[in-house]
Amino acid sequence: MRESIAMKHKLLLAAIPLSLLSSVVVAQSVDKVYEPTEVDRKTKITLKPQPPYTEEARKHEIEGKVVLRVVLRASGEITDVEVLQGLPYGLTEQCIKVVRKIKFEPAIKDGRAVSQRFEATYVFFFFRG
């Protein structure tokens, strides 16, 4: 009885397409994302574009801040954009657009470039005059 169960498992594994098995390996090899406190040298931001104040937000005199959490990849990409705090009338969307344009030098750990989480804060003030 045990032999037939083992044989069934081998057959089931053999029936899984090779492309699916390789994608499992790729998923496991994705680089680790470090917190700023875990790296030897934090990511150095070299350019952080500012988002425009939308006409709708200006009309409603919206003030406050937008906070986004992103992953700054060792490859130079910006991924995993997450809104921690947003604002209405298109301000959050504008911030999401510009956060993807940040330029940076990747964090360093053990002498190599690594991916790091980063919080980008954008502050909006309405000037009454």
N, C-alpha and C positions, 0 to 999 in steps of 0.2 A: 504494500500500500504506500509506504513512504517513497519508494522508488518512483512510482507513478506520479506522485505529487511533485517531486523534484523535477521529473521529466517535463511536467506541464509548465513549471516555472521557467525552465530553460527554453521551452518552445515559445512561451509568451515573450520573453526577453528577445529571442531571435526574431519575433514578429514586429518589434519596434523598429521603425525606419532609422537608418544610420543618421539621417539629417536631424532627427529629434534627439538622438543621443549626443551628437556633437553640440547642439544648442544648449544642452544641460551643462556640458563642460564649459562652454563659453560663459554662461550665466554665473558659474562659480568662480571664473577667473577675472571678473570685473574688479577694477581696482578699488581698494578700500577708500572710504571717505573719512578724513580725519577732522576732528574738532580743532580749533585754533590752539588749544592748550596741549595738544598731542604732537605738534610738529616742532622741529628744531628752529625753523624760520618760517614765520607766517607769510601768507600770500601778500605780495606787494602790489597794491593797486596803482597803476600808472596813468589811467584815464577813467574817470567816472562821469559820463555825460549826464547833464541835468534834464529832467523831463519838462516839457512845456506846460504851462498853466492853461487848462482848457477854457474856452469861452463860457461854457456852461457852468463850470466851477467858479469862474470870475463873476458871472451873473448872480450866483447864489452866495458869493463871498465865503467860499469854503476855505478853511484853514485846518492845518493838522499835519500829520505825517503818515507816510506809507512805509511799511517795513516788509521787506521781502527776504526770504532765506533762499539761497541758491547754492549750488555746488560749483566751485571753480576747479575744473578738471586739470590734471597734470598736462593734458594735451592742449590746453588753452581754450577749451570749450566751456560754455556756461550752460548748466543743465539743472533740472529739478527745481524750477522756480516755484516757490510756495509763498502765498500771501499770508503774512502774520498779522498785519494790520493794514486796512485799506481805507480809501476815501471815495466818495461818490463822484458822479459827473465826469467820468473818464480819467480821473487822476491816477487811479490804480493801474488802469490799462496802459497809460503813458509810461508809468514807471516800469511795468513789465517789458515794454518795448526797449527802453533805454538800458535796463539792467543787462540785457543780452549784448550790449555794445561795450561793456566794461572791458578794459585792457588790463592785463596783469602779468606778473611773474609768479609762477606757481610756488606753492609752499614747498619746503625742503624737509625731508626726514631721512636720516641715515645717509645723507649725501645724494639723494635722488629726489626728483620732482614727484610730488604726490597731490592728490585731490583733497580739497579742504572745503568745509562748509563756511559760508560767509553771509552775514546779514547786511543788507544794503538799506539805508534809511534815507528817505527823501522828505524834506520838510517844505510845506507850502504856507506862505503868509499872504494875506490879502492886504494890500496897501490902500488905505482910504485917503484920499487927498483932495 
